[in-house]
């Protein structure tokens, strides 16, 4: 067994497909569930409407943490547990007699997303190895969030055609059955490949400064939670129909998903920190544009900007956490990061709901834009762990598929170099000062 995308192309591609089904499950709700709350169940308070996002976010955050602990004894079993939790969700949403059923379904959906998405992230990092983590995360998040967008668009069209009843949620049954079947019959365990990386990685000092990446992840999903709940209500208030709302709900995650094909691998070469800082500033600008707009065109421009900014941030943060941790500790570090990150859904929903009820929908968007801007400045000022660009000879080796390692622990790099050049472009003389800023 060897690490590398080319060496594990079949399994890696399969996991990309599985994660697309994971993303499609949550995409079912993105365009229509806030409207279901108002029109099917008669909820009027924004904080009550956003209760499903709070339930989802807290459940997913806890599941991420548990997944990081359980993955050490096997990644595949975590993936299977995630899909089993997903099976009742579309049925519960389709037949829900009360809003309580919707909240319960979102607890299960969060549990499913936390277990299944965490498992696919860890498994892809196992397969990719240290040279291509950014690319691996870009592909993983591309598949997941492109599927979120496609599923949101499909549910919007189904709702426009058949109403906000069972129709839009029937797709979820197919997603869950197909994702579970692939995971049971075709996906293979990857923990053994990760064990090979552990044997070549020297003991390292504990990772420090991860709180910077964790807070950025929390704020990133804070603004996503706000977008999930607030934007459909904002679009309805501007007089848009369900098809237009479906397109807008699809546009943001679609740009986010496609953009990660480029931002993930680019951060392998130019560094994590510039993408995180720049991405959060672009996110803040996109949210501000939506808050200032009153029609489809302005909403679309803001959604594209928000998607571009999130594409810069999302895979890069996962790669940065992977850079900074020893292979044996990586599943736990990723689980902890995803705990903080997905807690942002709940924080964003509560914050946006309170501000919207007190000051209006547009004020809630501006408040979240300011928080996103502040978080980006924290990363700019306090981050001291960043993948530096390789020297020219390292870039040449990387282009030939021979080098371009991540750096976060000097022990990992030196161990790989001593083992015969698993890592190219960084020699044994590389120092901690040269690798950290």
C-alpha positions, 0 to 999 in steps of 0.5 A: 500500500502506498499513499498518493492520489494516482496510486489510490485513484479508484478508492479516492474517486469512489469516496468523492462520489460517496461524499457527493451523496452526503452533501446532497442530503443536506442540500434538500433543505437549503432552498425550502425548509425556512419556507416550510416553517412559515408556510406549512407550520405557520411559524413567524419568529425568525428564531423559531424558524432557525431552530432546525439549524441549531439542532443540526449544527449542535448534532453535527458538531458533537458527531464530528468530535465522536467521529474523530475519536472512533476513526482511530479504530476504523474509518469505514465503520464511522461512515456506515454509522453515518449513512444508517443515521441518514435513512429516516431523515427524508421520510420524517421531513416528507410526512412531518405532522409538526415542526418538532418532527423537522427538528428531530429529523435535523438532529439525525441529519446532523449526526449523519453528516458529522459521522459520514463527512468526517469519515470521508475527509479522514479517509481521503487524507489517508489516501492522499498523503502529505504532498497532496492534502490541499488537492484532496480536500479540494476534491472532497469539498468540491463534490460535497458542496456541488451536490449541495447546490444541485440538490438545493436547485432540484428541491426548489424546482420540485417545490415550485411544481408540487408544493412544499409537501412530501415531493421535494424530500423524496430524492433524499431516500435515493441519496441515502440508499445509494450512499449506504450501498456504496459504503457497504459493498465497495468502500475499503478501510484506509486506516492501514495506509495511514499506519504506514505514514505513522511509521515514517513520521518521527515523534513531534512536539504537540501542535500549537496555535490550532485555536486560530484555525478553529475560530476561523472554521466556527465563523465560516460556518456561522455565516453559512448557518446564517445563509441557510436560514436567513437568505431564503426569507430575505429573497421571499421578502424581495418578491422572488419566487421558488424557482429563483430562490432555488437558483440562488440557494444553488449558486452559492454552494455550487461556486463554493464547490467548483472553486475548491478544485483550484483553491485546495491544490493552490494552497499546497504551493502558496500557503494556507494563511493567505487563502484563509485571510483573503477568503474570509474578507471576500466572504464578508464582502459577499454577505454585505452585497446581499444585505445591500441588495433588493433584487435577483441580480444583487443577490446573485453577485453576493452569492458568487462572492460568498461562494468564492470566499468560502472556496478559499477557506474551506479546504485550506483550513482542513489541510492546515489542521492536517499539516499541524498534526502527527498522523496518529493524532490527526483524526482527533485533531480533525474531529475537534476542528470540525466540532468547533467549525460546525458549532458555527451553524448553531451560533449563526442561526441563533445570532441571525435570528435574534438580530433579525427579530430585533432589527430586521433581516438586512441588519442580521446579514450586516452583523454576520459580515462584520464578524466574518471580517473580524475573524479573518483579521484574527487569522492575519494577526495571530496565525504563526503556522503557514505552509511557505512556498517551496524553493524553485527546486522544490516547485519543480519537483512538485510539478513532476509529482515528486515533492511539495510536502506540507510542513507543519512538523519538522519531524515529519519532514526530516523523517521522510527525507531520511527515509529516502525522499518521500518528501521533495523540495525540503531537505534535512537542514530545514529549520522550524524558523524557516517553516513557521511564521 
